[in-house]
Amino acid sequence: MARQTLDTDDLYFKARMSEILSRLPAVAVSALAAVNPLSSRVSGTRQSAVRQRGRAVLGGVLSSLILFGVLAAPAQAVIEIEITQGGENAIPIAIVPFGWTGSGEPPEDIAAIVDADLQRSGNFSPLNRQDLVANPVSGDVPRYANWRLSGADFLLIGGIKPAAAAGYVVEFQLYDILQQSLMTGFSFQVTDQTLRSAAHQISDEVYEEILGIPGAFNTQIAFVSVSGVVGDRTYQLQLADADGENPQAMLTSPRPILSPAWAPDGVRIAYVSFENRTQSAIYVQDREKGSRVKVISRAGINGAPSWSPDGERLAVTLSFEGNPDIYILQVDSGQLRRVTDSDAIDTEALWLDDDTLVFTSDRSGGPQLYQVSARGGRASRLTFEGKYNASATVSPDGSTVAFVHGAGTGFQIGMIDRSSGLFQTLTQGTLDESPSFSPNGQMIIYATEKNGRGTLGAVSLDGSVVQSLSLDDGGSVREPAWSPYSK
């Protein structure tokens, strides 16, 4: 089954190669030079399949058709998150508005942010504010019997006060209503700029204290936003908090931006650029310093960067030796080492651990996932369900691989347990792609399509919690990548 082009994003290369080239006449000559080595190795029906099957084949070719501006423009669009399916056994929790001891209005509604975080996870069901039986603040001793009658299992209270020098002091306490005990609580100093981050940190603390799993609310999501009409589009590589707030544009371009990949330090992002209009290049950008470095630009395809767990190497797809294959690039030195060497199209490599890669290849006749040592050698097939499996992502603990799965009913996010080999489909869309795990391994964010435009979705590993994420300005959003925990 061929991948389909999104009506709202004609340049995202989900159609046949000839259609792509007709839309980009300025780079047609250089693009054909990159494509011909691929098409010359296939013929007949197989050649047609190669041209149509989307990212598994085009993952590298996409990268050699990109052009964007270096200067970033201020981002206005915010990701709006809607819970379309919540957990059936959500835990009831009372989150009381934090007390404020300063003058005027409080600088931020910390409790509302925590409420939204926990509700969005699908694991918690915060009580409505109008149903709270009391409004205790930090330091107050709760009346457990009253809170138990309200149906709450846990209670969160807190306070904000101006700091002696500058900024604010935020403190909170989390109580177990059933056990009638204080579970955790502390205070910390913040600034106006870090108040929302403090709220997300409290959400993380509550999530971990109750569930025993680290939270992922105080993290970020990188994504590509697309606005404008056909022929006059604007693409931005953006970063936003995990709740969609505080968007920042790292790059702005009149042409597509693809394949953002976070380094393990949560600071650097690798991506692909075709700025000189004749040759693609892979760059690494530091989101804190704003600096960027071109790390490789060889003839042909330069695409699909993926960071090693030590943050020192990139697995990339290159075709300068004639065929798209997987290579390991030492980022600092530029040293390059070939991993795969076959007549097939090998692309989209991802690190399973320090010495193991999973990648997409058509060596079995259609796109499937394979596993290989980063030192090279024989590859073993990882996926067998369905005719299309590509674009892998791995859970932080390395136990689970998620990917784009096609079996005749469109393309959904599939998942396989590495130890048991158990496969399952997590989503029910028809054009779901680009999966990315949350840093705690509890959710997968992915690109999808809704009402004719690109949006994001998020699903829990058991499929019980489903979210829809879209831009509030009506634009499309693609290529999500969930950040790791900051070092």
C-alpha positions as CSV (number, residue, x, y, z in Angstrom):
1,M,0.0,0.0,0.0
2,A,1.5,3.3,-1.0
3,R,1.9,6.2,1.5
4,Q,-0.4,9.1,0.7
5,T,0.4,12.8,0.5
6,L,-1.2,15.0,3.2
7,D,-3.3,17.6,1.4
8,T,-2.1,20.2,3.8
9,D,1.6,19.6,3.3
10,D,2.5,18.9,-0.3
11,L,6.2,19.0,0.4
12,Y,6.4,16.2,2.9
13,F,7.3,13.7,0.2
14,K,4.8,11.0,0.9
15,A,3.9,10.8,-2.9
16,R,5.9,9.3,-5.8
17,M,9.3,10.6,-6.6
18,S,8.3,12.2,-9.9
19,E,5.7,14.2,-8.1
20,I,8.2,15.5,-5.6
21,L,10.6,16.5,-8.3
22,S,8.0,18.4,-10.2
23,R,7.2,20.4,-7.1
24,L,10.9,21.3,-6.6
25,P,12.2,22.2,-10.0
26,A,15.0,24.3,-8.6
27,V,16.7,21.2,-7.2
28,A,15.5,18.6,-9.7
29,V,19.0,18.1,-11.2
30,S,20.7,17.5,-7.9
31,A,17.8,15.4,-6.6
32,L,17.9,13.2,-9.6
33,A,21.6,12.6,-9.1
34,A,20.7,11.3,-5.6
35,V,17.7,9.3,-6.7
36,N,19.2,7.5,-9.8
37,P,21.5,5.3,-7.7
38,L,18.5,4.0,-5.9
39,S,16.2,3.5,-8.9
40,S,18.9,1.9,-11.0
41,R,19.0,-1.1,-8.6
42,V,15.3,-1.9,-8.9
43,S,13.0,-2.6,-11.8
44,G,9.4,-3.4,-12.6
45,T,6.9,-3.6,-9.8
46,R,9.7,-3.4,-7.2
47,Q,10.8,-0.1,-8.5
48,S,7.3,1.2,-8.3
49,A,7.0,0.0,-4.7
50,V,10.3,1.7,-3.8
51,R,9.1,5.0,-5.2
52,Q,5.8,4.9,-3.3
53,R,6.5,3.5,0.1
54,G,7.3,6.7,1.9
55,R,9.9,7.2,4.6
56,A,11.4,3.8,4.5
57,V,12.9,4.5,1.1
58,L,12.7,8.3,1.1
59,G,14.0,8.8,4.6
60,G,17.4,9.7,3.2
61,V,16.2,11.2,0.0
62,L,13.9,13.6,1.9
63,S,17.0,15.0,3.5
64,S,18.6,15.9,0.2
65,L,15.7,18.1,-0.8
66,I,15.6,20.5,2.1
67,L,16.3,24.2,2.2
68,F,15.7,26.5,5.1
69,G,16.8,29.8,6.5
70,V,19.2,29.9,9.4
71,L,17.6,32.7,11.3
72,A,14.8,31.8,13.6
73,A,11.6,33.8,13.9
74,P,9.5,34.2,17.1
75,A,7.0,31.4,17.4
76,Q,3.4,32.2,18.3
77,A,1.5,28.9,17.9
78,V,0.9,26.8,21.0
79,I,0.2,23.1,20.9
80,E,-3.3,22.5,22.3
81,I,-3.8,19.1,23.9
82,E,-7.1,17.2,24.1
83,I,-7.6,14.0,26.0
84,T,-9.6,11.8,23.7
85,Q,-9.4,8.7,25.8
86,G,-8.5,8.5,29.5
87,G,-7.4,5.7,31.8
88,E,-10.3,3.7,33.3
89,N,-8.8,3.5,36.7
90,A,-7.6,7.1,37.1
91,I,-6.7,8.0,40.7
92,P,-8.8,10.8,42.4
93,I,-6.7,13.6,43.7
94,A,-7.5,17.0,45.2
95,I,-5.3,19.8,44.1
96,V,-6.0,23.0,46.1
97,P,-5.1,26.4,44.7
98,F,-1.7,27.4,46.1
99,G,-1.8,30.2,48.8
100,W,-0.2,33.5,47.8
101,T,1.2,35.9,50.5
102,G,2.3,38.7,48.1
103,S,0.3,41.7,47.0
104,G,-2.0,41.6,44.0
105,E,-2.7,38.5,42.0
106,P,-0.3,35.4,42.3
107,P,2.3,35.3,39.5
108,E,1.1,31.9,38.3
109,D,-1.6,29.4,39.0
110,I,0.7,26.5,40.0
111,A,-2.2,24.2,41.0
112,A,-3.9,24.6,37.7
113,I,-0.7,23.6,35.8
114,V,-0.2,20.5,38.1
115,D,-3.9,19.7,37.7
116,A,-3.6,19.8,33.9
117,D,-0.4,17.8,33.9
118,L,-1.8,14.9,36.0
119,Q,-5.1,14.8,34.2
120,R,-3.4,14.7,30.8
121,S,-1.4,11.7,31.9
122,G,-4.6,9.7,32.1
123,N,-3.5,8.2,35.4
124,F,-5.2,10.8,37.6
125,S,-8.6,12.4,38.0
126,P,-8.3,15.7,39.8
127,L,-11.4,16.9,41.6
128,N,-13.1,20.0,40.3
129,R,-12.2,23.1,42.2
130,Q,-15.9,23.8,43.1
131,D,-16.0,20.4,44.7
132,L,-13.1,21.0,47.1
133,V,-14.2,20.7,50.7
134,A,-11.6,23.2,52.0
135,N,-8.8,25.4,50.8
136,P,-5.8,24.6,53.0
137,V,-2.4,26.1,52.1
138,S,1.1,25.1,52.7
139,G,1.7,24.3,56.4
140,D,-2.0,23.6,57.2
141,V,-2.9,20.2,58.6
142,P,-5.6,18.6,56.5
143,R,-8.8,17.2,57.9
144,Y,-8.5,13.7,56.5
145,A,-12.0,12.6,57.2
146,N,-13.5,15.5,55.2
147,W,-11.2,14.8,52.2
148,R,-12.0,11.1,52.3
149,L,-15.7,11.9,52.1
150,S,-15.0,14.0,49.0
151,G,-13.7,11.0,47.3
152,A,-10.0,12.0,47.1
153,D,-7.3,9.5,47.7
154,F,-4.5,12.1,47.7
155,L,-4.3,15.8,48.5
156,L,-1.8,18.4,47.2
157,I,-1.5,21.8,48.8
158,G,1.1,24.5,48.5
159,G,2.0,28.1,48.6
160,I,3.9,30.9,46.8
161,K,5.6,33.8,48.4
162,P,8.0,36.5,47.3
163,A,11.7,35.7,47.9
164,A,13.8,38.0,50.1
165,A,16.0,39.0,47.2
166,A,14.1,38.3,44.0
167,G,11.8,35.8,42.5
168,Y,9.6,33.5,44.6
169,V,9.6,30.6,47.0
170,V,7.3,27.7,46.0
171,E,6.5,24.9,48.4
172,F,4.1,22.0,48.5
173,Q,3.0,19.0,50.5
174,L,1.4,15.8,49.2
175,Y,-0.8,13.8,51.6
176,D,-2.1,10.3,51.4
177,I,-5.7,10.6,52.6
178,L,-6.3,6.9,53.1
179,Q,-3.1,6.5,55.2
180,Q,-3.5,9.9,56.8
181,S,0.1,10.8,56.3
182,L,2.4,13.2,54.6
183,M,4.1,11.6,51.6
184,T,6.5,14.3,50.4
185,G,7.0,18.0,50.2
186,F,9.7,20.6,49.8
187,S,10.3,24.2,48.9
188,F,12.5,25.8,46.2
189,Q,13.2,29.3,44.8
190,V,12.2,30.2,41.3
191,T,12.1,33.2,39.0
192,D,9.2,34.5,36.8
193,Q,10.7,32.6,33.9
194,T,10.9,29.3,35.8
195,L,7.5,29.3,37.6
196,R,5.9,26.9,35.0
197,S,8.9,24.7,35.2
198,A,8.5,24.5,39.0
199,A,4.9,23.5,38.5
200,H,5.9,20.7,36.1
201,Q,8.6,19.6,38.6
202,I,5.9,19.3,41.3
203,S,3.8,17.2,38.8
204,D,6.8,15.0,38.3
205,E,7.2,14.6,42.1
206,V,3.5,13.7,42.6
207,Y,3.5,11.3,39.7
208,E,6.6,9.4,40.9
209,E,5.6,9.4,44.6
210,I,2.2,7.8,43.9
211,L,3.0,5.6,40.9
212,G,6.6,4.8,41.4
213,I,7.5,6.0,37.9
214,P,9.4,9.2,37.1
215,G,7.2,11.9,35.6
216,A,7.9,13.5,32.2
217,F,6.1,16.8,32.6
218,N,9.2,18.9,32.9
219,T,10.5,18.0,29.5
220,Q,10.2,19.3,26.0
221,I,9.0,18.3,22.6
222,A,10.7,19.2,19.3
223,F,8.4,19.3,16.2
224,V,8.1,20.9,12.8
225,S,5.2,23.3,12.3
226,V,3.9,24.1,8.8
227,S,1.8,27.2,8.0
228,G,0.7,29.1,4.9
229,V,-0.8,28.0,1.6
230,V,0.7,25.8,-1.1
231,G,3.5,27.6,-2.8
232,D,4.0,30.0,0.2
233,R,4.6,27.8,3.2
234,T,6.6,28.5,6.3
235,Y,8.3,25.7,8.2
236,Q,9.7,26.0,11.7
237,L,11.6,23.7,13.9
238,Q,10.1,24.4,17.3
239,L,10.6,23.4,20.9
240,A,7.7,23.5,23.4
241,D,7.2,22.3,26.9
242,A,5.5,18.9,27.2
243,D,2.2,20.6,27.8
244,G,2.5,22.6,24.6
245,E,3.4,25.9,26.2
246,N,6.4,28.2,25.8
247,P,7.0,27.5,22.1
248,Q,10.4,28.6,20.7
249,A,11.5,28.5,17.0
250,M,15.0,27.2,16.5
251,L,14.8,27.4,12.7
252,T,12.5,29.0,10.1
253,S,12.4,28.1,6.4
254,P,10.3,28.4,3.3
255,R,11.1,24.7,2.7
256,P,10.7,21.5,4.7
257,I,12.7,20.7,7.9
258,L,13.0,17.1,8.8
259,S,14.4,14.5,11.2
260,P,15.1,16.4,14.4
261,A,16.9,14.1,16.8
262,W,17.7,14.9,20.5
263,A,21.1,14.2,21.9
264,P,21.1,12.4,25.3
265,D,22.1,15.6,27.1
266,G,18.8,17.2,26.1
267,V,20.6,20.2,24.8
268,R,21.8,19.4,21.3
269,I,19.5,18.6,18.3
270,A,20.7,17.1,15.0
271,Y,18.8,17.8,11.8
272,V,19.2,17.8,8.0
273,S,19.7,20.9,5.8
274,F,20.1,21.6,2.1
275,E,21.1,25.3,2.4
276,N,23.3,25.6,-0.6
277,R,20.6,24.1,-2.8
278,T,23.0,21.6,-4.3
279,Q,24.2,19.5,-1.4
280,S,22.5,18.2,1.8
281,A,24.2,18.4,5.1
282,I,23.6,17.3,8.7
283,Y,23.9,19.9,11.4
284,V,24.0,19.8,15.2
285,Q,22.5,22.8,17.0
286,D,22.9,23.7,20.7
287,R,19.5,24.9,21.9
288,E,21.0,26.8,24.8
289,K,23.8,28.6,23.0
290,G,22.1,28.9,19.7
291,S,25.2,27.7,17.9
292,R,25.3,25.0,15.2
293,V,27.9,23.0,13.4
294,K,27.8,21.2,10.1
295,V,28.9,17.7,10.9
296,I,28.8,16.0,7.5
297,S,27.9,16.8,3.9
298,R,28.9,14.1,1.4
299,A,27.7,13.7,-2.2
300,G,24.2,12.2,-2.5
301,I,22.0,11.5,0.5
302,N,22.9,12.8,4.0
303,G,19.9,11.9,6.2
304,A,18.2,10.3,9.2
305,P,20.6,11.3,12.1
306,S,20.3,9.4,15.4
307,W,22.4,9.9,18.5
308,S,24.3,7.1,20.3
309,P,23.6,6.7,24.0
310,D,27.0,8.3,24.9
311,G,26.1,11.4,22.8
312,E,29.4,11.2,20.9
313,R,28.3,9.4,17.6
314,L,25.5,9.8,15.1
315,A,24.1,6.9,13.0
316,V,23.3,8.4,9.6
317,T,22.1,7.4,6.1
318,L,24.6,8.2,3.4
319,S,24.8,7.3,-0.3
320,F,28.1,8.8,-1.4
321,E,29.5,5.3,-2.1
322,G,26.6,4.6,-4.5
323,N,23.8,3.0,-2.3
324,P,22.0,4.3,0.8
325,D,23.6,2.6,3.7
326,I,24.1,3.1,7.5
327,Y,27.2,4.8,8.7
328,I,28.5,5.8,12.2
329,L,29.8,9.4,12.4
330,Q,32.1,10.5,15.3
331,V,30.6,14.0,15.9
332,D,33.7,15.7,17.2
333,S,36.3,14.3,14.9
334,G,34.2,13.7,11.8
335,Q,35.5,10.1,11.6
336,L,33.2,7.9,9.5
337,R,32.6,4.2,9.6
338,R,30.3,2.1,7.4
339,V,28.0,-0.3,9.1
340,T,25.8,-1.9,6.3
341,D,26.9,-2.8,2.8
342,S,24.2,-4.3,0.6
343,D,22.3,-3.7,-2.6
344,A,19.2,-2.9,-0.5
345,I,18.1,0.5,0.7
346,D,19.2,0.8,4.4
347,T,18.0,3.9,6.3
348,E,16.6,5.3,9.5
349,A,19.0,3.7,11.9
350,L,18.3,4.0,15.6
351,W,20.5,2.9,18.6
352,L,19.0,0.2,20.7
353,D,22.0,0.3,23.0
354,D,25.7,1.4,22.9
355,D,26.5,-1.3,20.3
356,T,23.3,-2.2,18.5
357,L,21.3,-0.5,15.8
358,V,17.8,-1.1,14.4
359,F,17.2,0.2,10.9
360,T,14.7,0.0,8.0
361,S,15.7,-2.0,4.9
362,D,13.9,-3.4,1.8
363,R,16.3,-6.3,1.6
364,S,13.4,-8.8,2.1
365,G,11.4,-7.1,-0.7
366,G,9.5,-4.6,1.4
367,P,10.4,-2.2,4.3
368,Q,11.1,-4.1,7.5
369,L,13.2,-3.5,10.6
370,Y,16.5,-5.2,11.1
371,Q,19.0,-5.3,13.9
372,V,22.8,-5.1,13.4
373,S,25.9,-4.5,15.5
374,A,27.2,-0.9,15.3
375,R,30.5,-2.6,14.3
376,G,28.9,-4.1,11.3
377,G,28.3,-7.7,10.3
378,R,25.2,-9.7,9.5
379,A,21.8,-8.1,10.2
380,S,18.9,-10.0,11.6
381,R,15.3,-9.3,10.9
382,L,13.2,-7.9,13.7
383,T,9.7,-7.5,12.3
384,F,7.5,-10.0,10.5
385,E,3.9,-8.8,11.0
386,G,2.5,-6.9,8.0
387,K,4.1,-5.7,4.8
388,Y,5.4,-2.4,6.0
389,N,7.4,-1.7,9.2
390,A,9.7,1.4,9.4
391,S,10.8,4.4,11.4
392,A,11.7,2.8,14.6
393,T,11.9,4.3,18.1
394,V,13.1,2.5,21.2
395,S,11.9,2.9,24.8
396,P,14.4,4.4,27.3
397,D,15.1,1.0,28.9
398,G,15.6,-0.6,25.5
399,S,12.9,-3.2,26.1
400,T,10.4,-2.0,23.5
401,V,10.6,-0.9,19.9
402,A,7.7,1.1,18.4
403,F,7.5,1.8,14.6
404,V,5.2,2.7,11.7
405,H,3.2,-0.5,10.8
406,G,1.2,-1.1,7.6
407,A,-0.9,-4.1,7.0
408,G,-3.5,-3.1,4.4
409,T,-5.6,-0.8,6.6
410,G,-3.4,2.3,6.5
411,F,-0.5,3.0,8.7
412,Q,-0.6,2.8,12.5
413,I,2.0,2.8,15.3
414,G,3.0,-0.7,16.2
415,M,5.1,-2.0,19.0
416,I,7.1,-5.1,19.7
417,D,8.6,-6.4,23.0
418,R,12.2,-7.4,22.3
419,S,12.4,-10.2,24.9
420,S,9.1,-12.0,24.0
421,G,8.7,-10.8,20.4
422,L,5.0,-9.9,21.2
423,F,3.6,-7.5,18.7
424,Q,0.6,-5.1,19.1
425,T,-0.9,-2.2,17.3
426,L,-1.4,0.9,19.5
427,T,-3.2,3.4,17.2
428,Q,-6.2,3.3,14.9
429,G,-5.3,6.0,12.4
430,T,-4.7,5.6,8.7
431,L,-1.5,7.8,8.4
432,D,0.3,7.6,11.8
433,E,4.1,8.0,11.7
434,S,7.2,9.4,13.3
435,P,6.8,7.8,16.8
436,S,8.9,9.0,19.7
437,F,8.9,7.7,23.3
438,S,8.6,9.9,26.3
439,P,11.7,9.8,28.5
440,N,9.9,7.7,31.2
441,G,8.7,5.2,28.5
442,Q,5.0,5.6,29.4
443,M,3.8,7.4,26.3
444,I,4.5,7.6,22.6
445,I,4.0,10.8,20.6
446,Y,3.5,10.5,16.9
447,A,2.5,12.4,13.8
448,T,-1.0,11.8,12.3
449,E,-3.6,13.6,10.3
450,K,-6.9,15.1,11.5
451,N,-9.5,17.2,9.5
452,G,-7.1,17.6,6.6
453,R,-4.0,18.8,8.4
454,G,-1.1,17.3,10.2
455,T,-1.4,16.9,14.0
456,L,0.2,14.9,16.7
457,G,-1.2,12.1,18.8
458,A,0.0,10.5,22.0
459,V,-0.8,7.1,23.3
460,S,0.1,5.1,26.4
461,L,1.9,1.8,26.0
462,D,-1.3,-0.1,27.0
463,G,-3.4,2.0,24.6
464,S,-5.7,3.2,27.4
465,V,-4.8,6.9,27.2
466,V,-5.0,8.7,23.9
467,Q,-4.3,12.4,23.3
468,S,-4.7,14.7,20.3
469,L,-2.2,17.6,19.9
470,S,-2.7,20.4,17.4
471,L,-1.5,24.0,16.8
472,D,-3.9,26.7,18.0
473,D,-3.2,28.8,14.8
474,G,-4.6,26.1,12.5
475,G,-1.2,25.1,11.0
476,S,0.1,21.6,10.6
477,V,2.6,19.9,12.9
478,R,4.9,17.0,12.0
479,E,8.1,15.2,13.0
480,P,7.7,15.1,16.8
481,A,10.7,14.2,19.0
482,W,10.3,13.9,22.8
483,S,13.3,15.2,24.7
484,P,15.3,13.1,27.2
485,Y,15.6,14.2,30.8
486,S,18.0,17.2,31.0
487,K,21.3,16.3,32.4
